[in-house]
């Protein structure tokens, strides 16, 4: 019985945990604003939390579209992280849309209201600032050490602001609210060649390492073409063996 329980525990610990990222905002789709949150969130979730990103979507500030995407992603994602649309302006409709998606009342959240009232002071706590405390009434808050306005959590949905510097400052408070999988390790090799020269050998090596993801990414630097080979896995031993096999192949073919 103990061995059976141990095996089940190990399976749960090793189970891959995934997340989806939903970027909400007309300004991203129009090109007025460059998104920086996907790369930062992906890196943080992968390397700090052991959570792999299964999907990223960018959608406009349209209520029906937000609801549709939240419900779709909820079917296959352990976690959903949204960015944007929780500010004070009329087009910030993420909180209201998520309330409708989960059929939860959208109103002033007492804790958020009190927090913002203290942050701005009663005399400067205007209608726009009050709006930032409207969210699903059952939500728990994600505290904001930069600008005061909190994000919120409903079920497996984590709603964050769109401003990258503010989003980054709020992640520290999330680390112990989410349960990730095993930490994902990575190694990289940069070489002066083209992808077509190494495509087949890398594919052959990858077949021997089922737990390892091998990616090749071309670059152009100082007038020279090259490729970065990135090896990723939650199994550090597999990465080390795979890395050595790739290095041995590159030495044999005199590719450096």
N, C-alpha and C positions, 0 to 999 in steps of 0.2 A: 504493500500500500504506500509505503514511504517513497519507494522508487517511482511509482506511478505518479504520485503527487509532485515529486521533484521534476519529472519529465514535463508535466503540465505547466509547472511554474516556469521552467526554462523556455518552453514554447511561447508562453505569454510574454516573457522578458525579451525574447528574440523577435517577436512579431513586429513586422514593419508597420510603422505608424505614418499615416499620410495626412496632408493638409492641402487645401485649395486656397488660392489668393484671388480675391475679387476687387479689382481696382474700379472705383466708381467716380466718374467725373467727365463732364463734357469737355473740360479744359485739356484733358489728356488726349481725347479722341480728335480734338481740333488741332492739336499740335502746339497750342499756346503754352502748355506746361509739359516739361519733360519728366516722365516718371522715373523716380530713383528708388521707390519703395520695394519693387519686386526683387531686385538684386540684394538689397539689404535684408529684407525679411527672409528670403530664401536662404541666404548665407547663415543668418541667425538660427533659423529653424533646423537646418541641416546640421550645422556644426556645434551649436550649443545645446540643442534639444533632441537631436536624433530623430527629427521628423522630416520625411521626404516630401517634396512638393509634387503633387500629382497633376495639378492643373492651374493655369493662370488665365483669368478672363478680365477684359477691360470693357466696361459697359457705360452707357450714358446715364444722366440723372433723370431716369424715367421710372416712375413707381412700379408699373407692371413688369418692366424688364428686371428691376432689382428683385422683386418678389419671385419671379420665374427662376432666375439664376440661383438665388439662395436655396429654394426648394430642390432644384436639380442637383446642386452641389452637395446638399445635405444627405442625399441618398448614398453617396460613395466616399465621403470625406470624413475622417475622424474629427478634423478641425477645419473651420473656415475663417479666414482673416480678411476683413474688408478694410479698405482705406478710402477716406474721403467722404464728404457729404454729411458730416456731423457738426458743422459750424453754425453760425448765427443767421445766415442769409436765406432768402426764400427758396433757393434751389438746393439747399442742403436737406435732402429728404430721406437719407439712408435710415435714420432712426425710426421715422414714421413707417417706412416701407417694411422694415424688418418686423416691426410691431404687427403689421397686417399679415405678413408671411406666417407668423407663429400665432396669430389671433390673440394677441396680448394687448391690453389697453395702452394707448400712447398718451402719456400725460406727464406733468411735472413730477420728476423723481425726487422724493423728499430729501434724500441724502445729497444728490447732485445739486439741488436747488440751494440747500443750506451751505454747501461747500462753495458754490459760485457767489452767493450773496456775501459770504465772508471775504472771498478773494477780491471782489470788485468794490465792496462797500455798498450799503443800501442806496446811497444817492446816485451811484454810477451803475447800478444794476438795472440796465434798461431792458426793453422788450427783446432785442436781439440777443443779449447775453442770457436772458431768462430762457430763451428758446433752446439754448445748449444744454439745459437741464431736462428737456422733454425727451423721453425715450420710453422703451417698454417698461412698464411699472415694475415688473418682476426682475429687471436686469440687476446684475452686480456691477460695480464700477471698476474701471481701470484708471487709477490715479495718474494725474498729469503734473509732473514737477516743473514743467516749463511755462505753460500758459494757463494753468488752472482748470480748463474745460476737460472733464473726464471722458474717456471712452467707456464702452460697456460690453458686458458679456451676457448673451442669452443662449442657453443650451451650449452648443458647440461653436457658436458664432462669436467671434471677437472683433469688435468694431473699433477701428483706430482712425486717427485724423490723417489727412492727406499730406500735411506739411512734413517732409522727411525728418527735419531736426526734432520736431515735437514727437513724432512717432518713435524715433530712436530712444528718446528719453523715457518713454513709457514702457519699453519692453522689459526693463529690469524687474518691474513689479509683476510680470506675467510668468516668469520662469517657473515659479512654484505653483502656478495655477493650472499648468498643462503637464500631461504625462507623455513623454516621448518614448522612443524605442532606443535601441543601442546607438551610441555615438557613431557618426559616419566619419571615417578617416579618408584622407586623400594624399596622393603624391603626384607630382607633375615632372615632365621631362620636356625641355625645349630643344628642338633640333632644326638644322638648316636643310630642309627638304620640302617636297610637296606631298600632299595627302595621297595622291595616287601611287606613290612609291612605297607606302607603308600600309595601305588599306587592307590588302589580302593577308599579310603576315599578322597584323593586329587582330583581324577577324579570327584567324586560326588560333591565336593565343587566347582570345576571349572565350572561345568554345571550351577551353580547358579550365576556365575559372568562372563557374556559374554564379558565384557570389560577388563577382567584381564587375563594375561598370567601367568600360574603357571608352574614352571619347577623344577625338582629335580635332584641334581647332587651329585653322591657319592664321598666321599673322604676317604683317609687313612692317619691318622695323629697320631703320637706318638704311633704307634702300635694298634690304634683303628679305627674301621670302622664307618663312619658317613655319613649323607646326609645333603646337604644344599638345603633348599627350597627357591626359588627366586620368588617373586611376582612382576610383572611389569604391569604398565598401565599408560595411560595419565590422568586417573580419580583418583585423590588422595583419594577421599572419598571412592570409591570402593575398593581401596587397603587397606585402614584402616579397613573397615568392613570385607573384606576377610581375612586379617591378623589375626584379632581377632577370626574369626571362626576357623582358622587353629590352633591357639594357644589353644583355648578352647578344640578342639579335642585332641591335644597332651597331655594336662593336664589330660583329662578324661581317656586316655589310658596309662597315666603315662610314656610317651615317652619324654625324655629330653636329 
